[in-house]
Amino acid sequence: MTTSETQVATTTAAKKEEKEPVKPTANFAGIHAEIIEALNFAEFGIAPKAQPPAQRGVLIETGGNRIVFSAYDFDTAVSVTVPAATPAGKGSSLLDFPELKKTLAAMVAGETKAVAAQTRVSLAGDLLATEHLTVPITTHDIHAYTQPLEAVPAMATMDTQAFLTQLNRVLPTAGTDDTLPVLTGIQITLDGETLTMAATDRYRFAVAEVPVTATVQPPEKPLAALIPAATLSALAKRLKSHDGPVGIGILEDNHAEGDPVATWPTPRATLSLGAITITMRSLDGSLPKYKSLFPKTRETSLRLDRATTVRAVKKCQAVLNAKGLKNIPVMFAWDTDGNLTLAPRLDTAEGKARTKGMSIPTTITHGTGEGLRGGLAAFNPGFLLDALGTFTGDTLILHLGEMKDGQLSKPGLFTDGPEMAGQGYKHLLMHVRLS
């Protein structure tokens, strides 16, 4: 055989080997409820329309006493480890995720919820079996599967419910306009003993803090990642029932000048929930330097009853909707005695003059309130309700700047305590732009 013929034969053999499908070899026996729970988390890494089709699969790896489910949609990588009912040999199978999940549900149809949860499930390559049925599951070409992002080891831990509470307070403020992708993310920053979360849609800006406990030497400088709000919103629903701490690890793009592009690290953040890791690719860019946006001084601070204020906003918003008025603000108005009411701003001078707002009792916590007398402040009712909804206490504090010509010229700032930016805020700052 000539050299040329040898090269052709070698190339042909290589291509044949490259295209040779990998036989599914994962094998395990597990409990139905545990497998379903693992798949529910793995679903965060599944994009139904991902290309190539292999990326819609869940990679199942077995060995010893554990089963690992992995999924990766190029933005989110998930790994879930569950115990095997019996020791399993080393193997792997890339199974179609939607089919696997639906088939698992179908194979316990007709059983009570309790019986279904405890049903023993086994997998042998691509054959899924219970006591009653054995069914093959569609496999995908593992050669076409892009391996998931590597998880970032936890640098700190925090209480899951504390994290969830603060996350839910900033999520409503994240943007939804895909033409401004930076604003669709939640910026998380790990600094010493604090994880700070921030979000904005240009009209509102929310910042919340969660105390953390470092598990490694704290970084020399704060580490930040911009994580899609949609991913964190979906995750928040799954965290409601999670007990125990959650770990956080952040990797920034810290490549040195001149490094080959192929060696640049992918900026990402990983949340660790026991045997579950969820690694999320960071969006390009970062939020504006927001500390300068929050006022460090205020002319007046008012304590409001939250429930009363919410009721007033809902009534005013409903009136505007009833009149077919779109994108019209509601008005905080102080009379000459300093009493506060909230009313819809109608579209005619006569309507404004004849409208009487709902009274909202207030207590001055800073300043005298003299500057508010006869003044007005307008807010988008939807944005205002979102802001009020992020608080859980009976009262909240509204910080206001100086009135000019009877109107506020700078945004209002809501907190659940007297603290302000630059003065050690504890839980939440909500900056709401005036209409």
N, C-alpha and C positions, 0 to 999 in steps of 0.2 A: 504494500500500500504506500502510495506517495505521501509526501509531507502534506500536500494540499488535501488529499483524500482523508488523511488522518485528522486534520483540522476540522474538515466538514463533519466527519463522523463524531468527533468530540463535541462540536457545537450542537449537533442534532441530539446527541445523548444528553447534553446539559439542558437543552430546552425541554426534552421529554421528561427529564427528572424534575425540572422546575415546575412543569405543569402537572406532574403526577399528584393527584389528590391525596391528602393526608388522611389516613383512616382514623375515624373517631375512636379514641381508646379510653376516654374517661369512664370510670365505673364507681358507683357509690350506692349506698342505701341510706336514706335519710327520712326525716319526718316532714309530711306535707306542709304544715304550717311554717316550719323553719325555712323550707325551700321557697315558699311563696313570699315570705318576708324578705329573704335575700334578693329575690327577683324584683320586688317592689323598690328596693334601693338601687339595684343594678339599672333599673329603668331610667335613672337620671343620666346614664351614659348611653342611652339608645335614642337615635334620631330615626323615625320611621322611614324617611326618604333619603337616608345617608347613602352615599356612593363611595366605593363599590358596595354591592349588597352585603358583602362579608362584614361590613361595619355595623350592620343591623343585627349581628349575631351576638350571643353571649358566650364568652369563652369559659368553659368549665374545666378546671384542673383538679385532679384528685391525687391523693397520695397519703399514706398513713391514716390518720384519724380525722382528716379534714377535707372539706370541699371548698374551693375558691371560685366564686363567680365574678367575672370581670366584664366590663363594657366600656366602650370609648367612642364618642361621636365627634372627635377631633377638638372639642371644647371642654368636655367634662369626662373624667375617667373615674370609674367606680370599681372598688374591689370589696367583696363581702366574703368573709370566711365563716363557715358553719361547720359544726362537728358532724362527722359521718357516724351513722348508726353502728356500722361495723368497719374495721380497718379496710382500706381500699388500696389497690395497687396504683402505681403512678401512671397517669394518662391524661389526655386532654381531648375535648370535643368542642367544636364551634357550632352551636345550634342556633337555628332561627329563633330569635327572642319572642316575637308575638305568637308564633305557633306553639312554642314551648309553654308559655304562660297560659294560653287558652286551653291547651290540651291537658295541662295539670288540673285546671278547673273542671274540665269536662269529665275527667276520670274519677272525680268524686261526686259527680252529679247524683242526686237522689239520696245522698247520705245526710245525716244531721250535721249541723255545724261542728259539734264536738267530735263526731266520728271522722269527718273530713279532715279536721285539723290534725288528728293523730294517725291518719293513714300513712302506712309505710310506703315510700316511693323508692324505686331503684332505677339506675341508669346503667346500661351496658353499651358503650359506644354511642349509638344513636337510637337505641331501643329504650323507651320509657315504660316502666311497668309498675302496676299495683297488684294487689291480690287478685283483682278481677280482669284486668286488661293489660295487654302489651301492645304498644303502638310505636312505630318508627317516627322520628322527628327529622325534618329537613335540616341538612347540614350545609355549611358554607365553606368555601375554600380558604383555609387558614393562611395560604401563601398571600392572599390578597388582603389579609387583615393587618391593619396598622396597630402595633403594640401600644397600649395606653401610656400616657404620661406617667412618669415615676412619681410616686407620692413624696411630699415633703415631710420629713420627720417632724413631729410635734415639738414646738419650741416653748409652748405654754399651754395650760389647760384653764378652762373656765366652767362655771356652772351652766349646764345646758339651758335651763329655764331662764336664767338671767340673760344669757346670750339671745335666746329666742324673744324675750320681752323687748329688748332694745332693738333687735333686728326688725321686729314688726313695727317699731315706732319710726324707723327711717324709710322703710320700703315704700310707703305711699308717696314719698317725695321724689322718688327716682323717675326720670323721664321715660317716655315710651316712644319717642320719635326716633326711628332707626336711622334717619339722616344725620342725627347727632349721637352716634354710638357711645361716646364718652359719657353722656348724661344718662344712659340707660344702665349704668353700673352703680354698685355700692362700693365706695372706696373704704377698704379696711386697712388700718394702720396699727401695727404692733410696736409698742414703745414701752419697754420696762414692764410695769405692772398693769398696763392698760391696753385694751383693744378699743380703738375708736372707729366708729362707722359713720360715714357721711354720704349724703345723696342730695341731688338737686335736679330740678327740671327748668331752671332759669327763673321761676316765679317763687319757688320755695327752696329753703335749704335747711335740712335737718342734720343734727350731729348728736350721736349718743355714745356713751362710754360703757364698757364692761370691764370689771376688774379681772385680772388673770394672774395665774401663778406660774412663774417661769419654771420650765423643766430642764433647761440648759442655760448656759451663760447668756444673759441678755445681749442682743446685738449692740454694736457700738453706736449705731444710728437707727432711727425708726425704719421699719420695713413696711412697704405698702403694696397693695394689689387692688386692681379695679375689677370686681367680679360682677358678671351680669345679674341684674336685679331679678330677672325672670327665673334664673337658676336658684337663687337664694329664696325666692318666694315659694317655689315648689318644695324646696328642702324644708322650709319652715313648717309646712303642713305635716311632714313626716317626723319632725322633732318633738311634736307635742307629747308623744308617749315615751320619749327616750329618757331613761334614768341614767344618772351618773354624769361625769364630766365630758366635755368635748375638747379635743386638742386642736391647736391651730399652728400651722407652719406656713411660712411665706418665703418664696424664692423670687428675687428680683433679677432683672437682666443686668448683670454686673460684669459683662465681658470686658476684657482689656482691649485697648485700641490695637488694631492689627490682627486680632484673633480671626481665624476663618469663620465665615458665617455659619458653617455647619456645626461649629462647636459652641455657638451662643446658647446659653440656657433659655428655656422657655419660661417666661415669668408666670407664676402660678401660685395658688394657695391651696392647702389641703386641710380639710376638716376630718378629724379622726374621732369616731364614735365606737370605741371598743374594737370589735372585729371589722368595722366598716371604715373605709377611707374614701373620701370624695375629693378629687383633685380637679380644680377649676382653672382653666387658662385665663390669665389676666387680659382684659381689654387693653388695646393700645391707648396711651395717653393717661391723663390724670385730671382730677377735678381742679377747679381754680383754688388758689390759696384762700381758703374760706375764712380764716380767722379775722382778716381785715374787713370782711363783709358784716360781721356781727358787731353791733355797737358796744363799746366798752363803757359808755356812760349813758345815763337816761335822765330825762327830766322828771318823769313820773313812773311809778310802778303801781299796778292795781291788782288786788286779789279778786278773782271772779269765781262764782260758783259754776263749776263746769257743766253740770246737768242743766241748769237754767240757761246758760249760754248756748248749749247745743240745741235745746228746745226752741230758743228764739231764732237761731240761724235756720233751722229746719222750717219754721213757720214762714220766715221771710223768703226763703228759697222757693217754697211751695207757692207763695203768692206771685212771685216773678214768673214761675212756670205756668201758673193759671192764666196769667195775662199774656203769655207768649213772648216774654222778654228774655232774650238770650244774652249771655255775657254781660249781665248787669250786676253791679255790686250791691252788697248790703252795707248799711251805714251805721257805724257807732256814732252816736250824737250825745254830747254833753250839754245840758241846759245851763243857764246862768248861775244856778245853784250847785252845779257839779254833778247832778244826777245823770246816770247813763241809760240810754235806751238803744235798741237795735231795730232798724226798720229797713224795708226794701226801698231802693232808690227808683222811684217811678220815672216815666219818660216825659212827663209834662210838669210845668211849673205848678199848675193847680193841683196835680196829683201829689207832688212832693209836699206842698203846703198843707194839704188836708190829711196826709198820712201821719198816723201816730204810732210810734214804735213800742215794742215790748220792754218793760223796765227790767234792768239787770242790776241787782244790788252789788256794790263794790266796796272794797276797803283799800284806802291808800296805804301802801307799805313803804313807799319812798317818795319824797317830795311833798308838796302841799296840795297839788291838784289844781292850783289857781290857773295855771296855763291851759288847762283843758276846758275851762268854762266857755261855753258857746262854740266849742270846736267839733270837728268832724273827722272821721277816719273811715275809708271805704275799703272793703275786702271782697274778693271773689268768694261767694258762699261755699262753692265746692271745695276750694282750697282751705277755707277756714274750717269746714267740717272735718277735713282730713287732719288738719293740725290738732283740733280739739280731740279727735278720736285717738290720737297717739298717747294721750294722757289717761291715767287710770285713777288718779286721786280725785277727791271731792272738789278740790279747788286748784287753780293754776294762776300763774302770775303773768300779766301782760305788761311788758316794759315799753314805754313810749318816749320818743324824743320830743324836741321842742315844737310847739305849734307855731306855724307861720301863716298869717292871714286867715286864721281859723281852721287850718287844715294841717295834718301831719305831712311832712315832706320826705320822711325816711321810713323804712319798713318797721313793722312791729315785731317784737321778739317775745315768744312764749317760752316759759320754763316751768318746771314743776317745783321750783323753789326760788329763793331770792338771788341765786348765783347768776352771774353773767359771764360772757366770754372774757378771758383774761383775769377772772376772779375765781377760778376753780369750779366751773360748772360740774355738777355731779351726774346728771342723768340725761337730760335732753334739752337741746336748744332748737327751737323751730322758728326760723326766719321766714316771715310771710310778706311778700311784696304788696304794697298798697295798690289798689286798683286805680 
